């Protein structure tokens, strides 16, 4: 076993020695339609019996995904903004749900997206917002409960488990090096993110009750990303960890 994987094994053993069981969840972003990449992703979920939370873009989402929801146990849909387009000013970081638009406009748009996903996917959709680029206006975040949003998921350790009546559970592991080539970031980098969040949870540096989140982007994966996903799921399959569904993360008080 090479060094980064051994370090992960050591961290999981530290949890075990303290009588604790690590909890994880898996969020994949940018789904709209069925594709070979989405089939491959769902195949990994089925093979390793790991729940998958699919952040679906309402605008453009279609019925082609329905067979995957029928064949993949514990596949849940979340809401990935509305159109996944940036409204930020030139030179600013991409953001669909920032302060560049009115609060009322964004709330109407997000509520429309919720309704579209409920009509398309029924009970397989839960009202959890995953803002594109993991960014949103603070003012909007504090008003999400007014349109019936149940959860919010961005990137990085959460500041609090609840924000204005909306459950928060973020992701902490990003497979892709977005700044250099958009390929797999490498075992050391990605496993380092995973180990860091687990260690900080165990030591109480961050909220120990926040479920550690793996973020993937099936449409952007190179073979390095796919290989890592398979290796990680296989590695965890042999160890005492719990993969949680989105419902467990957001609706069951995790």
VENQUIBEL-V82552 format. One record per run of one state. SS is the DSSP state (a for helix, b for strand, c for the rest). FROM is the first residue (numbers start at 1). TO is the last residue. Records with the same first field share a line. If there is no record, write none. Layout:
SS: FROM-TO, FROM-TO
This chain:
c: 1-2, 18-21, 32-35, 49-51, 57-62, 72-74, 80-96, 98-102, 130-131, 135-135, 137-137, 142-143, 148-150, 153-154, 156-161, 164-165, 169-170, 172-172, 175-175, 177-183, 185-186, 204-211, 217-217, 221-222, 238-240, 244-245, 251-254
a: 3-17, 36-48, 63-71, 103-124, 132-134, 138-141, 144-147, 187-203, 218-220, 223-237, 246-250
b: 22-31, 52-56, 75-79, 97-97, 125-129, 136-136, 151-152, 155-155, 162-163, 166-168, 171-171, 173-174, 176-176, 184-184, 212-216, 241-243
